Amino acid sequence: MKPHAIKLFGFILFFILNNSVFGQDNSETNLQIKDKVPSYFSLSLGFINDAVFLGRKDSISAPYLYPSISYYNKSGFYATGSFSYLTKSNESRIDLFLGTVGYDFAIKKFDGDISFTKYFFNSDSYNVIAEVEADITAMFSYDFNIINLAASATTFFNTNGKVDIILSSEISHDFITKNQKIQISPTIGVFFGSQNFYEEYYINTRLGSRKGSGSGHGTGGTTITETTVVLNESEKFDLMAFEFSLPIWYIHKPFAITFLPVWAIPKTPATLTAEDVIYEEDLENSFYWLIGASYTF
């Protein structure tokens, strides 16, 4: 059994949350020993160079600095509060507040986590999940010694009242030093889901608040000015992305440092219909990374 249980909280969705591959947040990192531990607090500070979700991102980069505070009860219940500060020049602002409550547990080599997250995005946010209001996530993993298998199911509640279901799975292998201070876990993840959140992003952000701004945003280099937009794939449940990541942890109690590079390959590009004109999205692969440090007490 691997000696560490890894939790990633905060933005990026990413993850939201989540284990590194699941994206919530998701991005605060806390690495703890799997043995019985008392209740504790954790303070963290992280930075992500761009907000990428399921391989999708805005045409303007969104680098975030995100401090957070978490409380973990020995019973398994936990709560996290965080905000994401957009560091882009001429865009500096707090772009997101979020809060998460959840419960995690371990039964021998089986781990589980169930959580609820509430998002409060700035009205000027151009994040691709800026129209998401909340999510419920369930994650499960099993340690087979040689490999780790994990699965996640997330329900996103959007501002238009529509719901998205995102399913993901991952396979990873842990390399841990003898002193258990360094862990490297090459990981492959695959994601399936619907795209109602993405349709709302296009309507309200990419083609809405920036409409007529002259900034030249659109699909395939074309600026769209129509407000009636339909993303034809919004309701379809389909393959969304592959991700290849290399989480690296260093622990020197009570401190932990994490570096996470990710190569994201988006799938199922959007086809948008605006006033009977069809625009096909040109998705591109993305490399992004995050780094964070935490202090546990």
Secondary structure, DSSP 8 states (H G I E B T S, - for coil): --SEEEEEESSSS-BTSBSGGG-BB--EEEEEESS----EEEEEEEEESS--BTTB--SS---EEEEEEEEE-TTSEEEEEEEEEE-STT--EEEEEEEEEEEEEEETTEEEEEEEEEEEE-TT---TTTTEEEEEEEEEEEE-SS-EEEEEEEEEEETTS-EEEEEEEEEE--EE-TTS-EEE--EEEEEEE--HHHHHHIIIIIIIITTTSSS--EETTEE---S-EEETTTT--EEEEEEEE--EEEEETTEEEEEEEEEEEE-S--EEEETTEEEE-----EEEEEEEEEEE-
